[in-house]
Amino acid sequence: MKNPGIPKAAPDLRRHNMARLLSAVLDGADSKRGLQERTGLSWGTVSALANELLRKGYIVETGKEGFSAGRKTAVLDVNAGDHYVVGLDINASGLKAVVCDLKARVAERFRESVANPERNGVIGQLKALIASVLDRYRGKKFLALGVAVQGKVDTEAGVSLFLPYFAGWTNIDLRGILEREFDIPAYIYHDPDCVMASLSEPRADDLNYVLLRVEKGIGMSVATGGRILTGSRGINAEIGHTAVDPEGIQCYCGNRGCLEAYVNAERILNEYKRGADLESFLAAARRGDDGATGAALEAGRYLGLAISTICNIFNPATVFICSSYGQIFELARAELEKQIKNHVFGGKPPRVAILQSDGFAAAAGGAVFTARRLIDESRLF
Ligand SMILES: [Zn+2]
Protein backbone atom coordinates (compact mmCIF):
# COMPACT_ATOMS: atom_id res chain seq x y z
CA MET A 1 0.00 0.00 0.00
CA LYS A 2 1.23 3.44 -0.83
CA ASN A 3 2.16 5.72 2.04
CA PRO A 4 0.14 8.88 1.37
CA GLY A 5 2.82 10.97 3.10
CA ILE A 6 5.62 10.13 0.68
CA PRO A 7 4.53 11.83 -2.54
CA LYS A 8 4.06 15.12 -0.65
CA ALA A 9 7.11 14.88 1.59
CA ALA A 10 9.65 13.89 -1.08
CA PRO A 11 9.60 17.15 -3.08
CA ASP A 12 9.83 19.12 0.18
CA LEU A 13 12.84 17.11 1.28
CA ARG A 14 14.41 17.60 -2.12
CA ARG A 15 13.87 21.38 -1.92
CA HIS A 16 15.22 21.41 1.61
CA ASN A 17 18.38 19.51 0.57
CA MET A 18 18.82 21.77 -2.44
CA ALA A 19 18.69 24.77 -0.10
CA ARG A 20 21.31 23.12 2.14
CA LEU A 21 23.58 22.51 -0.79
CA LEU A 22 23.24 26.01 -2.25
CA SER A 23 23.73 27.47 1.20
CA ALA A 24 27.00 25.49 1.51
CA VAL A 25 28.18 26.83 -1.88
CA LEU A 26 27.36 30.35 -0.68
CA ASP A 27 29.51 29.78 2.39
CA GLY A 28 32.43 28.75 0.19
CA ALA A 29 33.07 27.44 -3.32
CA ASP A 30 33.94 23.75 -3.22
CA SER A 31 34.06 20.44 -5.08
CA LYS A 32 31.10 18.06 -4.92
CA ARG A 33 33.12 15.87 -2.56
CA GLY A 34 33.86 18.83 -0.30
CA LEU A 35 30.20 19.84 -0.34
CA GLN A 36 29.23 16.29 0.56
CA GLU A 37 31.50 16.41 3.59
CA ARG A 38 30.24 19.81 4.67
CA THR A 39 26.52 19.10 4.26
CA GLY A 40 26.47 15.46 5.39
CA LEU A 41 24.28 14.61 2.38
CA SER A 42 24.85 11.39 0.43
CA TRP A 43 27.09 11.42 -2.65
CA GLY A 44 24.15 10.55 -4.90
CA THR A 45 22.07 13.43 -3.49
CA VAL A 46 24.88 15.96 -3.81
CA SER A 47 25.63 14.84 -7.34
CA ALA A 48 22.02 14.97 -8.53
CA LEU A 49 21.16 18.25 -6.81
CA ALA A 50 24.39 19.96 -7.90
CA ASN A 51 23.56 19.04 -11.50
CA GLU A 52 20.11 20.53 -11.07
CA LEU A 53 21.52 23.74 -9.56
CA LEU A 54 23.94 23.94 -12.50
CA ARG A 55 21.06 23.43 -14.96
CA LYS A 56 18.99 26.15 -13.27
CA GLY A 57 21.96 28.50 -13.43
CA TYR A 58 22.26 29.16 -9.69
CA ILE A 59 25.79 27.78 -9.61
CA VAL A 60 28.63 27.38 -12.12
CA GLU A 61 31.72 25.24 -12.45
CA THR A 62 34.64 27.56 -11.94
CA GLY A 63 37.97 27.27 -13.70
CA LYS A 64 39.49 26.14 -10.42
CA GLU A 65 40.03 22.50 -9.64
CA GLY A 66 39.89 20.54 -6.43
CA PHE A 67 41.22 17.05 -5.82
CA SER A 68 39.16 14.09 -4.79
CA ALA A 69 40.53 10.54 -4.40
CA GLY A 70 43.55 11.55 -6.50
CA ARG A 71 41.37 12.89 -9.33
CA LYS A 72 40.83 16.48 -10.38
CA THR A 73 37.30 17.72 -9.86
CA ALA A 74 35.53 20.96 -10.72
CA VAL A 75 34.91 23.55 -8.02
CA LEU A 76 31.35 24.85 -7.81
CA ASP A 77 30.58 28.47 -7.02
CA VAL A 78 27.59 30.81 -7.09
CA ASN A 79 26.78 32.11 -10.56
CA ALA A 80 27.64 35.80 -10.34
CA GLY A 81 26.35 36.51 -13.84
CA ASP A 82 22.65 35.89 -13.27
CA HIS A 83 19.95 35.60 -10.57
CA TYR A 84 20.05 38.94 -8.86
CA VAL A 85 18.33 40.57 -5.95
CA VAL A 86 17.78 44.30 -5.64
CA GLY A 87 18.51 45.84 -2.24
CA LEU A 88 16.78 49.16 -1.61
CA ASP A 89 16.88 51.85 1.03
CA ILE A 90 14.04 54.29 1.64
CA ASN A 91 15.43 57.11 3.77
CA ALA A 92 14.83 60.81 4.24
CA SER A 93 18.38 61.29 2.93
CA GLY A 94 17.41 59.66 -0.39
CA LEU A 95 16.49 56.49 -2.25
CA LYS A 96 19.21 53.96 -2.96
CA ALA A 97 19.36 50.69 -4.86
CA VAL A 98 22.03 48.03 -5.25
CA VAL A 99 22.03 45.08 -7.63
CA CYS A 100 23.54 42.01 -5.96
CA ASP A 101 24.16 38.39 -6.84
CA LEU A 102 23.09 35.59 -4.50
CA LYS A 103 26.31 36.04 -2.56
CA ALA A 104 25.19 39.63 -2.02
CA ARG A 105 28.19 40.92 -3.95
CA VAL A 106 27.25 44.36 -5.25
CA ALA A 107 27.26 44.67 -9.05
CA GLU A 108 25.99 48.24 -9.29
CA ARG A 109 24.70 51.10 -7.11
CA PHE A 110 22.07 53.75 -7.76
CA ARG A 111 21.21 56.84 -5.70
CA GLU A 112 18.52 59.51 -6.03
CA SER A 113 17.43 62.32 -3.75
CA VAL A 114 13.74 62.37 -2.91
CA ALA A 115 12.02 64.64 -5.43
CA ASN A 116 8.68 65.01 -3.67
CA PRO A 117 8.63 64.02 0.01
CA GLU A 118 5.03 62.86 0.27
CA ARG A 119 3.40 59.45 0.10
CA ASN A 120 2.53 59.12 -3.58
CA GLY A 121 5.58 60.99 -4.76
CA VAL A 122 7.96 58.67 -2.92
CA ILE A 123 6.12 55.49 -3.92
CA GLY A 124 6.07 56.61 -7.57
CA GLN A 125 9.76 57.47 -7.50
CA LEU A 126 10.62 54.14 -5.85
CA LYS A 127 8.71 52.19 -8.50
CA ALA A 128 10.41 54.16 -11.28
CA LEU A 129 13.85 53.53 -9.74
CA ILE A 130 13.23 49.77 -9.51
CA ALA A 131 11.81 49.66 -13.05
CA SER A 132 14.88 51.42 -14.45
CA VAL A 133 17.22 49.01 -12.62
CA LEU A 134 15.35 45.95 -13.92
CA ASP A 135 15.31 47.43 -17.41
CA ARG A 136 19.05 47.98 -17.35
CA TYR A 137 19.54 44.26 -16.62
CA ARG A 138 16.91 43.06 -19.11
CA GLY A 139 17.34 39.36 -19.87
CA LYS A 140 18.72 38.61 -16.39
CA LYS A 141 16.61 36.95 -13.74
CA PHE A 142 15.66 38.99 -10.70
CA LEU A 143 14.59 36.90 -7.73
CA ALA A 144 13.38 39.39 -5.14
CA LEU A 145 13.46 42.89 -3.68
CA GLY A 146 14.81 43.54 -0.17
CA VAL A 147 13.80 46.95 1.12
CA ALA A 148 15.35 48.71 4.12
CA VAL A 149 13.01 51.36 5.50
CA GLN A 150 13.59 54.09 8.03
CA GLY A 151 11.09 54.59 10.85
CA LYS A 152 8.61 52.13 12.32
CA VAL A 153 8.39 48.92 10.30
CA ASP A 154 6.25 45.77 10.59
CA THR A 155 8.67 43.33 9.01
CA GLU A 156 6.28 40.36 9.24
CA ALA A 157 3.45 42.10 7.42
CA GLY A 158 5.84 43.97 5.10
CA VAL A 159 4.32 47.31 6.09
CA SER A 160 6.08 50.62 6.67
CA LEU A 161 4.04 51.91 9.62
CA PHE A 162 5.38 55.41 10.09
CA LEU A 163 8.05 57.54 8.47
CA PRO A 164 7.31 61.10 9.52
CA TYR A 165 9.68 62.78 7.07
CA PHE A 166 7.28 61.93 4.23
CA ALA A 167 3.84 63.57 4.35
CA GLY A 168 0.99 61.06 4.65
CA TRP A 169 3.36 58.12 5.13
CA THR A 170 1.50 55.83 7.52
CA ASN A 171 0.67 52.14 7.11
CA ILE A 172 2.15 51.75 3.64
CA ASP A 173 1.74 48.16 2.43
CA LEU A 174 5.11 48.23 0.67
CA ARG A 175 5.30 44.49 0.17
CA GLY A 176 1.86 44.41 -1.49
CA ILE A 177 2.59 47.47 -3.65
CA LEU A 178 5.94 46.15 -4.89
CA GLU A 179 4.87 42.53 -5.40
CA ARG A 180 1.85 43.63 -7.46
CA GLU A 181 3.99 45.98 -9.54
CA PHE A 182 7.00 43.73 -10.22
CA ASP A 183 5.65 40.21 -9.68
CA ILE A 184 8.60 39.04 -7.56
CA PRO A 185 8.77 38.57 -3.76
CA ALA A 186 9.48 41.71 -1.74
CA TYR A 187 10.79 41.72 1.83
CA ILE A 188 10.66 44.75 4.09
CA TYR A 189 13.21 45.36 6.87
CA HIS A 190 14.10 47.97 9.46
CA ASP A 191 17.06 49.88 8.04
CA PRO A 192 19.61 49.72 10.91
CA ASP A 193 19.30 45.91 10.97
CA CYS A 194 20.26 45.96 7.29
CA VAL A 195 23.23 48.24 7.95
CA MET A 196 24.50 45.72 10.48
CA ALA A 197 23.96 42.80 8.08
CA SER A 198 26.10 44.52 5.44
CA LEU A 199 29.11 44.86 7.75
CA SER A 200 31.72 42.24 6.98
CA GLU A 201 32.41 39.27 9.24
CA PRO A 202 30.98 40.24 12.64
CA ARG A 203 33.30 38.97 15.33
CA ALA A 204 32.28 36.94 18.35
CA ASP A 205 32.20 40.01 20.59
CA ASP A 206 29.78 41.60 18.14
CA LEU A 207 27.09 39.02 18.88
CA ASN A 208 26.00 41.52 21.50
CA TYR A 209 25.93 44.85 19.78
CA VAL A 210 24.04 48.07 19.34
CA LEU A 211 24.19 49.85 16.01
CA LEU A 212 23.02 53.43 15.54
CA ARG A 213 22.42 54.67 12.03
CA VAL A 214 22.69 58.44 12.12
CA GLU A 215 21.61 60.33 9.03
CA LYS A 216 18.54 62.57 9.00
CA GLY A 217 17.38 60.85 12.15
CA ILE A 218 18.65 57.99 14.30
CA GLY A 219 17.75 54.35 13.86
CA MET A 220 18.86 51.54 16.14
CA SER A 221 19.53 47.83 15.78
CA VAL A 222 20.16 45.71 18.89
CA ALA A 223 21.35 42.10 19.00
CA THR A 224 21.93 39.83 21.96
CA GLY A 225 23.61 36.47 21.46
CA GLY A 226 23.68 37.12 17.70
CA ARG A 227 19.91 37.52 17.48
CA ILE A 228 18.43 40.83 16.38
CA LEU A 229 15.88 42.01 18.90
CA THR A 230 12.46 42.90 17.63
CA GLY A 231 9.37 43.82 19.52
CA SER A 232 5.99 42.23 18.92
CA ARG A 233 5.16 41.44 15.25
CA GLY A 234 8.74 42.23 14.30
CA ILE A 235 8.24 45.92 14.98
CA ASN A 236 11.49 47.59 15.91
CA ALA A 237 12.52 49.59 18.96
CA GLU A 238 13.30 53.27 18.50
CA ILE A 239 15.76 55.54 20.27
CA GLY A 240 15.59 58.75 18.23
CA HIS A 241 12.57 60.14 20.02
CA THR A 242 13.76 59.46 23.54
CA ALA A 243 13.83 62.70 25.53
CA VAL A 244 17.33 63.88 26.44
CA ASP A 245 16.01 67.25 27.66
CA PRO A 246 12.28 67.38 28.45
CA GLU A 247 12.31 71.20 28.31
CA GLY A 248 14.52 71.20 25.23
CA ILE A 249 14.11 72.18 21.61
CA GLN A 250 11.05 71.30 19.56
CA CYS A 251 11.27 68.03 17.59
CA TYR A 252 9.39 67.58 14.31
CA CYS A 253 7.53 64.65 15.96
CA GLY A 254 5.66 67.11 18.20
CA ASN A 255 7.55 66.42 21.45
CA ARG A 256 10.34 68.43 23.01
CA GLY A 257 13.99 67.55 23.56
CA CYS A 258 14.17 64.30 21.54
CA LEU A 259 17.66 62.87 20.95
CA GLU A 260 17.06 63.15 17.21
CA ALA A 261 16.32 66.86 17.50
CA TYR A 262 19.91 67.38 18.72
CA VAL A 263 21.79 64.63 16.93
CA ASN A 264 21.03 64.77 13.24
CA ALA A 265 23.34 65.75 10.44
CA GLU A 266 21.34 68.76 9.33
CA ARG A 267 21.21 70.33 12.78
CA ILE A 268 24.90 69.74 13.48
CA LEU A 269 25.94 71.42 10.22
CA ASN A 270 23.46 74.27 10.72
CA GLU A 271 24.69 74.85 14.27
CA TYR A 272 28.03 75.75 12.73
CA LYS A 273 26.62 77.75 9.81
CA ARG A 274 23.19 77.60 8.18
CA GLY A 275 23.37 75.56 4.97
CA ALA A 276 26.98 74.41 5.60
CA ASP A 277 28.09 71.17 3.94
CA LEU A 278 30.21 68.45 5.48
CA GLU A 279 33.48 69.55 3.82
CA SER A 280 33.26 73.15 5.01
CA PHE A 281 32.25 71.94 8.48
CA LEU A 282 35.26 69.62 8.73
CA ALA A 283 37.61 72.29 7.38
CA ALA A 284 36.33 74.73 10.00
CA ALA A 285 36.70 72.14 12.77
CA ARG A 286 40.31 71.49 11.67
CA ARG A 287 40.98 75.24 11.91
CA GLY A 288 39.67 75.09 15.47
CA ASP A 289 36.54 77.10 14.68
CA ASP A 290 34.48 77.31 17.89
CA GLY A 291 31.15 76.99 16.09
CA ALA A 292 32.08 73.74 14.34
CA THR A 293 33.87 72.10 17.27
CA GLY A 294 31.09 73.23 19.64
CA ALA A 295 28.41 71.69 17.39
CA ALA A 296 30.34 68.40 17.16
CA LEU A 297 30.88 68.30 20.93
CA GLU A 298 27.21 68.98 21.65
CA ALA A 299 26.16 66.13 19.35
CA GLY A 300 28.76 63.88 20.99
CA ARG A 301 27.50 64.77 24.45
CA TYR A 302 23.84 63.97 23.69
CA LEU A 303 24.67 60.86 21.72
CA GLY A 304 27.06 59.60 24.43
CA LEU A 305 24.39 60.17 27.06
CA ALA A 306 21.81 58.22 25.05
CA ILE A 307 24.31 55.42 24.38
CA SER A 308 25.05 55.09 28.10
CA THR A 309 21.33 54.48 28.73
CA ILE A 310 21.19 51.91 25.92
CA CYS A 311 24.28 50.20 27.41
CA ASN A 312 22.71 50.04 30.85
CA ILE A 313 19.75 48.17 29.34
CA PHE A 314 21.46 45.86 26.80
CA ASN A 315 25.11 45.67 27.90
CA PRO A 316 26.55 45.40 24.37
CA ALA A 317 30.20 44.57 23.72
CA THR A 318 30.31 47.01 20.83
CA VAL A 319 28.41 50.12 19.87
CA PHE A 320 28.58 50.90 16.15
CA ILE A 321 27.82 54.40 14.95
CA CYS A 322 27.30 54.24 11.20
CA SER A 323 26.86 57.54 9.40
CA SER A 324 27.66 59.43 6.21
CA TYR A 325 28.83 62.03 8.75
CA GLY A 326 31.09 59.62 10.64
CA GLN A 327 33.96 62.13 10.61
CA ILE A 328 31.90 64.50 12.77
CA PHE A 329 31.40 61.80 15.40
CA GLU A 330 35.10 60.98 15.19
CA LEU A 331 35.78 64.65 16.08
CA ALA A 332 33.47 64.23 19.06
CA ARG A 333 34.79 60.79 20.07
CA ALA A 334 36.48 61.92 23.30
CA GLU A 335 33.32 63.68 24.51
CA LEU A 336 31.13 60.77 23.45
CA GLU A 337 33.29 58.20 25.24
CA LYS A 338 33.50 60.40 28.32
CA GLN A 339 29.70 60.53 28.58
CA ILE A 340 29.43 56.77 28.15
CA LYS A 341 32.12 56.09 30.73
CA ASN A 342 30.58 58.50 33.24
CA HIS A 343 27.05 57.12 32.93
CA VAL A 344 27.45 53.39 32.30
CA PHE A 345 26.64 51.54 35.48
CA GLY A 346 29.54 49.46 36.87
CA GLY A 347 31.75 47.33 34.64
CA LYS A 348 33.53 48.24 31.50
CA PRO A 349 32.16 50.60 28.84
CA PRO A 350 31.66 49.07 25.39
CA ARG A 351 33.96 49.48 22.43
CA VAL A 352 32.74 52.34 20.21
CA ALA A 353 33.26 51.79 16.47
CA ILE A 354 32.53 54.80 14.26
CA LEU A 355 31.92 53.76 10.67
CA GLN A 356 31.98 56.17 7.75
CA SER A 357 29.09 55.05 5.54
CA ASP A 358 29.09 55.37 1.76
CA GLY A 359 25.32 55.61 2.06
CA PHE A 360 24.66 52.17 0.55
CA ALA A 361 25.06 49.98 3.66
CA ALA A 362 21.31 49.65 4.31
CA ALA A 363 20.46 48.79 0.69
CA ALA A 364 23.29 46.23 0.58
CA GLY A 365 22.09 44.71 3.87
CA GLY A 366 18.57 44.43 2.44
CA ALA A 367 20.09 42.31 -0.34
CA VAL A 368 22.09 40.21 2.17
CA PHE A 369 18.97 39.37 4.20
CA THR A 370 16.94 38.66 1.08
CA ALA A 371 19.45 36.32 -0.57
CA ARG A 372 19.63 34.32 2.66
CA ARG A 373 15.87 34.17 3.09
CA LEU A 374 15.22 33.03 -0.45
CA ILE A 375 17.50 30.06 0.15
CA ASP A 376 16.50 29.30 3.74
CA GLU A 377 12.82 29.39 2.83
CA SER A 378 13.53 27.24 -0.28
CA ARG A 379 11.77 29.84 -2.44
CA LEU A 380 14.12 29.32 -5.35
CA PHE A 381 13.27 25.75 -6.20
ZN1 LIG B 1 10.88 63.54 18.43
Residues whose N, C-alpha, C, O or C-beta is under 5 A from the ligand:
A	BS01	ZN	G240 H241 C251 C253 N255 C258
